[in-house]
Amino acid sequence: MPGDLDFSWELSGSGWATCRIGDSTSGTKHVVSYCTDALADLIRGVAVLYDPASSVQRVSFDLEPIEMRWVLRVQDADVTIAIYEFPDICASYDKPESAGKLVWRSKQPRAFLGHAVTEAAQNLLHLHGEDGYRAKWVQHPFPTTALHDLRNLHVKHDACELPHETATP
């Protein structure tokens, strides 16, 4: 799905991943630790945005010790993505976003976000396979079921005409 959103997730070492997100005006990059199951949490968080009763999802990434908190707010068919930085994940879990530093923000159609996250995760799976992902990410297996669920929701609700993997988990 063409759009104004670029997202990638690359395993960059044992227990580390590089996450990039950006639009035509700006972007941000994080080096994420395996202390949380970050990719799975993001995939599940985006999937919940397809529930009409859901208006906000929060996903935290551990950068040891920094927390990068993604706040995804749904309004109609759009999602505002706001990423906040906190100096210490252990001390910020109960703090509001206003206590953090806004590092990136963009408003995107939910279809673009759903497609971008699905495509990045699928590319990661193709590159490493489940065993290779686990060997590099160490603490957590590849989120196969979560990816399958997000892909199905995206295809069903976003009328995306691009090819998508259809294999079951």
C-alpha distance (Angstrom), angle and dihedral (degrees) to the residues before:
residue distance angle dihedral
M1 . . .
P2 3.77 . .
G3 3.75 115.3 .
D4 3.73 149.9 125.8
L5 3.81 96.4 -78.8
D6 3.78 129.9 92.2
F7 3.79 120.1 -173.3
S8 3.78 131.1 170.8
W9 3.79 137.7 171.0
E10 3.79 118.4 -164.9
L11 3.79 128.2 177.5
S12 3.78 103.0 -126.4
G13 3.79 102.8 178.7
S14 3.75 143.0 -28.3
G15 3.80 103.6 -37.4
W16 3.81 95.3 -6.3
A17 3.78 134.1 103.0
T18 3.78 133.5 -178.7
C19 3.80 113.4 -135.1
R20 3.80 120.0 -166.7
I21 3.78 127.9 -176.5
G22 3.77 129.4 169.8
D23 3.77 148.4 141.7
S24 3.80 132.7 -149.5
T25 3.80 92.7 -71.5
S26 3.82 106.0 40.3
G27 3.77 146.6 -20.7
T28 3.77 145.7 -169.0
K29 3.78 138.1 -138.8
H30 3.81 130.1 -153.0
V31 3.79 131.7 -172.4
V32 3.80 100.6 -142.2
S33 3.81 127.7 -157.8
Y34 3.79 127.3 -138.2
C35 3.82 90.1 -123.4
T36 3.79 84.8 103.5
D37 3.79 126.5 33.4
A38 3.79 87.4 -113.8
L39 3.81 102.8 169.8
A40 3.80 92.8 45.1
D41 3.81 90.3 47.6
L42 3.81 91.1 51.2
I43 3.81 93.4 47.3
R44 3.82 91.1 49.7
G45 3.80 91.6 45.1
V46 3.80 92.3 53.0
A47 3.82 90.7 46.0
V48 3.81 90.9 55.6
L49 3.82 88.7 57.8
Y50 3.81 87.1 73.2
D51 3.82 90.1 65.4
P52 3.83 107.7 94.6
A53 3.81 89.4 -143.2
S54 3.81 92.0 59.0
S55 3.78 119.1 89.5
V56 3.83 103.9 158.3
Q57 3.79 134.5 30.6
R58 3.79 126.1 -178.1
V59 3.80 123.9 -159.8
S60 3.80 122.8 -178.1
F61 3.78 126.4 -156.3
D62 3.79 121.4 -162.0
L63 3.80 113.3 -135.0
E64 3.82 91.9 173.9
P65 2.99 107.1 -84.5
I66 3.82 100.5 -5.6
E67 3.80 120.4 82.3
M68 3.79 119.3 -145.0
R69 3.80 107.0 -163.9
W70 3.79 118.6 -164.2
V71 3.80 113.9 -156.5
L72 3.79 113.1 -164.5
R73 3.83 114.1 -167.2
V74 3.79 119.8 -172.8
Q75 3.78 122.3 -149.4
D76 3.78 115.1 170.8
A77 3.83 106.0 -51.0
D78 3.82 94.9 -20.7
V79 3.79 133.5 86.8
T80 3.78 124.9 -154.9
I81 3.79 108.3 -148.1
A82 3.80 112.9 -158.5
I83 3.80 120.6 176.7
Y84 3.80 119.4 -160.7
E85 3.78 129.0 -169.8
F86 3.79 123.3 -144.0
P87 3.81 122.2 -174.4
D88 3.82 96.3 -129.8
I89 3.81 126.9 23.1
C90 3.81 91.0 -157.4
A91 3.81 91.4 58.4
S92 3.80 100.3 37.2
Y93 3.81 105.2 53.9
D94 3.81 93.1 102.2
K95 3.80 97.8 35.0
P96 3.82 121.8 107.1
E97 3.79 120.2 -116.2
S98 3.82 88.9 -105.7
A99 3.83 87.6 70.4
G100 3.82 90.5 60.0
K101 3.79 133.0 68.1
L102 3.81 116.6 -103.0
V103 3.82 105.7 -128.4
W104 3.80 101.7 170.5
R105 3.78 139.5 5.0
S106 3.78 135.0 179.3
K107 3.78 138.1 161.1
Q108 3.79 113.6 -138.1
P109 3.79 137.8 165.8
R110 3.81 109.2 -94.6
A111 3.81 86.8 -123.9
F112 3.83 90.9 62.3
L113 3.82 92.7 48.9
G114 3.81 93.4 45.3
H115 3.79 91.4 48.8
A116 3.81 95.5 44.8
V117 3.81 94.4 50.6
T118 3.82 92.5 43.4
E119 3.79 92.4 49.2
A120 3.83 94.7 46.6
A121 3.81 92.4 49.6
Q122 3.80 92.2 45.6
N123 3.83 90.4 50.3
L124 3.80 89.6 50.9
L125 3.80 90.7 51.3
H126 3.81 91.8 49.0
L127 3.80 91.6 48.9
H128 3.82 98.7 47.1
G129 3.80 107.8 13.7
E130 3.80 119.5 -142.4
D131 3.81 94.1 -71.9
G132 3.80 93.6 47.0
Y133 3.80 91.4 47.7
R134 3.81 91.2 51.8
A135 3.81 91.4 47.0
K136 3.82 91.1 54.3
W137 3.82 100.5 34.3
V138 3.83 90.0 41.9
Q139 3.82 103.0 -176.1
H140 3.80 100.6 54.4
P141 3.82 137.9 35.7
F142 3.78 122.6 -123.1
P143 3.85 109.0 -79.1
T144 3.80 94.7 -118.3
T145 3.79 97.5 156.3
A146 3.81 93.3 44.3
L147 3.81 90.5 50.8
H148 3.80 91.3 48.1
D149 3.82 90.3 51.3
L150 3.82 93.8 47.7
R151 3.80 92.5 46.9
N152 3.83 91.2 51.4
L153 3.82 92.3 48.8
H154 3.80 92.0 46.9
V155 3.81 93.9 49.4
K156 3.81 93.1 44.4
H157 3.81 98.9 45.8
D158 3.79 105.6 27.6
A159 3.82 101.5 48.9
C160 3.79 89.3 -134.5
E161 3.78 109.3 178.7
L162 3.81 97.3 -165.5
P163 3.83 118.6 104.4
H164 3.79 116.5 -90.3
E165 3.77 132.2 -172.3
T166 3.79 111.1 -100.9
A167 3.79 101.9 -173.0
T168 3.77 115.1 129.5
P169 3.79 120.1 -122.8
